Amino acid sequence: MIVVADTSPLNYLILIDEIHLLPALFGHVLLPRAVFQELQHPKTSSKVSQWVAQLPPWLEVRVVTSVPGDELMRLDPGEREAIQLALELGIGTVLLDEADGRQLAEKLHLEVRGTLGILERGAKLGKVNFRQALNKLGQTNFRVSPAVHAAFLKRNQ
């Protein structure tokens, strides 16, 4: 399976040492050029910068060649290019956390997985301890509504 990733899920999975879940769950991950650039931003954590400096073979940076539709222009460049690349290549799943991007991707008939969903799926397959990963995620600047946090905890007791 091939998926396209936005910045946020990669960033947080790297920060909490669970990036191994991506190849285990999806096989191959495509990264739009804008996402790659966001991960290299000077304000990015050194842990993420070091990881991005030596990309693994299961991750491939791609350039979006088609022009995004007007509805995508309201998103940030990483989200916009992740959705556009998925549409351009006929890939059905994108990894996104931000609400606006998720809603638009779903409207465009893409399956959306976020950081919490990746952790949950990894836990169901025995590849990660969900509660421990969630605790580590809580030590970052990851933001999730209390209702969503509670729902994930309840589902993963």
C-alpha positions as CSV (number, residue, x, y, z in Angstrom):
1,M,0.0,0.0,0.0
2,I,1.2,3.5,-0.8
3,V,0.0,6.6,1.2
4,V,0.8,10.3,1.0
5,A,1.8,12.1,4.2
6,D,1.5,15.7,5.4
7,T,4.0,17.1,7.9
8,S,2.2,16.7,11.2
9,P,1.9,12.8,11.4
10,L,5.6,12.4,10.4
11,N,6.8,15.1,12.8
12,Y,5.0,13.6,15.8
13,L,5.7,10.0,15.0
14,I,9.4,10.9,14.8
15,L,9.3,12.9,18.1
16,I,7.7,10.0,20.0
17,D,9.9,7.3,18.4
18,E,7.1,5.6,16.6
19,I,8.0,6.4,13.0
20,H,8.5,2.7,12.4
21,L,4.7,2.4,12.3
22,L,4.5,4.0,8.9
23,P,6.3,1.3,6.8
24,A,4.8,-1.4,9.1
25,L,1.3,-0.2,8.4
26,F,1.5,1.2,4.9
27,G,4.6,0.0,3.2
28,H,5.6,3.0,1.2
29,V,5.0,6.7,2.0
30,L,5.1,9.5,-0.5
31,L,6.1,13.0,0.7
32,P,5.2,16.1,-1.3
33,R,8.1,18.5,-1.8
34,A,6.3,21.1,0.4
35,V,6.1,18.7,3.3
36,F,9.8,17.8,2.9
37,Q,10.6,21.5,3.0
38,E,8.4,22.0,6.1
39,L,10.3,19.2,7.9
40,Q,13.5,21.0,7.1
41,H,12.4,24.4,8.5
42,P,15.0,26.0,10.8
43,K,12.5,25.9,13.7
44,T,11.9,22.1,13.4
45,S,13.2,20.1,16.3
46,S,16.7,18.7,15.9
47,K,15.4,15.2,16.3
48,V,13.1,15.6,13.2
49,S,15.9,17.5,11.3
50,Q,18.3,14.7,11.9
51,W,15.8,12.1,10.8
52,V,14.9,14.0,7.6
53,A,18.6,14.3,6.7
54,Q,18.7,10.6,6.1
55,L,15.4,9.5,4.6
56,P,14.6,5.8,4.8
57,P,14.0,3.8,1.6
58,W,10.3,3.4,2.4
59,L,9.8,7.2,2.1
60,E,10.0,9.0,-1.3
61,V,9.8,12.8,-1.9
62,R,7.7,13.7,-4.9
63,V,6.9,16.9,-6.8
64,V,3.3,17.7,-7.5
65,T,2.9,18.4,-11.2
66,S,-0.8,19.3,-11.5
67,V,-2.5,22.5,-10.5
68,P,-4.5,22.3,-7.3
69,G,-8.2,23.1,-7.4
70,D,-9.5,26.3,-5.9
71,E,-10.8,24.5,-2.8
72,L,-7.2,23.4,-1.9
73,M,-5.8,26.9,-2.0
74,R,-7.1,27.7,1.5
75,L,-4.9,25.0,3.0
76,D,-1.3,25.3,4.0
77,P,1.2,24.2,1.3
78,G,1.9,20.8,2.9
79,E,-1.7,19.8,3.3
80,R,-2.5,21.2,-0.2
81,E,0.3,19.2,-1.8
82,A,-0.4,16.0,0.1
83,I,-4.0,16.0,-1.0
84,Q,-3.1,17.1,-4.6
85,L,-0.4,14.4,-4.9
86,A,-2.8,11.7,-3.7
87,L,-5.4,12.9,-6.3
88,E,-2.8,13.2,-9.0
89,L,-1.4,9.7,-8.5
90,G,-4.7,8.0,-7.7
91,I,-3.6,7.1,-4.1
92,G,-6.6,6.7,-1.8
93,T,-5.1,7.4,1.6
94,V,-3.5,10.6,3.0
95,L,-2.0,11.1,6.5
96,L,-3.3,14.4,7.9
97,D,-4.0,15.8,11.3
98,E,-5.5,19.3,10.7
99,A,-9.3,19.5,10.7
100,D,-9.6,21.6,7.6
101,G,-7.4,19.4,5.5
102,R,-9.1,16.2,6.8
103,Q,-12.5,17.5,5.9
104,L,-11.5,18.6,2.4
105,A,-9.7,15.3,1.8
106,E,-12.7,13.3,2.8
107,K,-14.9,15.5,0.6
108,L,-12.6,14.6,-2.2
109,H,-13.2,10.9,-1.4
110,L,-9.8,10.2,0.2
111,E,-9.3,8.1,3.3
112,V,-7.7,10.1,6.0
113,R,-5.5,8.8,8.8
114,G,-4.1,11.0,11.5
115,T,-1.4,10.5,14.1
116,L,-3.9,9.1,16.7
117,G,-5.4,6.7,14.1
118,I,-1.9,5.5,13.1
119,L,-1.1,4.8,16.7
120,E,-4.4,3.1,17.3
121,R,-4.0,0.9,14.2
122,G,-0.4,0.1,15.3
123,A,-1.6,-0.9,18.7
124,K,-4.3,-3.2,17.3
125,L,-1.6,-5.0,15.4
126,G,0.6,-5.2,18.5
127,K,3.3,-2.8,17.1
128,V,2.9,-0.1,19.8
129,N,1.5,0.4,23.2
130,F,-1.2,3.0,22.6
131,R,-1.3,4.5,26.1
132,Q,2.4,4.9,26.3
133,A,2.6,6.4,22.8
134,L,-0.3,8.8,23.7
135,N,1.5,9.8,26.9
136,K,4.6,10.6,24.9
137,L,2.5,12.5,22.4
138,G,1.1,14.6,25.3
139,Q,4.6,15.7,26.0
140,T,4.9,17.4,22.6
141,N,2.9,20.3,21.3
142,F,0.4,18.0,19.6
143,R,-3.2,19.3,20.0
144,V,-6.3,17.3,20.3
145,S,-9.7,18.1,21.6
146,P,-10.6,16.6,25.0
147,A,-13.5,14.8,23.4
148,V,-11.4,13.1,20.7
149,H,-8.7,12.3,23.3
150,A,-11.3,10.6,25.6
151,A,-12.8,8.7,22.6
152,F,-9.5,7.3,21.7
153,L,-8.7,6.3,25.3
154,K,-12.1,4.6,25.7
155,R,-11.6,2.6,22.4
156,N,-8.1,1.6,23.5
157,Q,-8.6,0.5,27.1
